[in-house]
Amino acid sequence: MRARLTVLGAVLVLAGCGGSSKPTTTSTTPAPPPGPPPPATVTSGSVKATLTAPTRHPKVNANWHYVVRVTNTKGRLLPGKITAQIVDPLGQAHAVDYDDTKKPTTNMRFHGTFQDNVQFPPDAKGYTLTFRVIAKTAKGTVTITYPVTPS
């Protein structure tokens, strides 16, 4: 019995030890709301392409606006042809329809800046997809890949 009390007393003494420091409190401030993601920029040779979009988590059945800007290394807009695709998790590329039409955004002419909207179907919800843009100019070709997860 005495051995148990001694062990119990030692545990209580050790539990009470800890010095005389004051309890610490941490104040957590909420993180600022996330802004738009940084644009995806790719440079290949003398061609620079930038894709800008409001989010990497577009809503299904809602317009997701994107803008592609293609320039030379000095910043001058380059004309060319553009192709937009969505690559599924299995690696298959699907053409993106242009401006709510059934016409695919494939080799469409543009002059430096191209913008359009994409709607992701409900089946895409929760899957990470790759939005791919291929811009072909007289100075060269550049491909931008942009991961998105529809919600």
Number of C-alpha atoms within 10 A of each C-alpha: 5 7 8 9 10 11 11 12 12 12 12 11 11 10 9 9 9 8 6 6 6 6 6 6 6 6 6 6 6 6 6 6 6 7 8 11 11 12 16 15 18 16 17 14 12 13 24 24 27 19 22 18 19 15 19 19 15 20 18 19 13 12 15 19 15 15 15 23 19 29 21 19 14 9 10 12 17 22 18 20 20 23 18 25 20 22 18 15 12 7 10 9 15 14 15 25 18 17 15 13 9 9 11 17 20 17 14 15 16 18 15 19 17 17 15 17 16 21 18 19 12 12 9 16 16 13 13 16 21 19 21 21 23 19 29 21 21 10 15 14 19 22 19 19 18 17 14 17 19 22 15
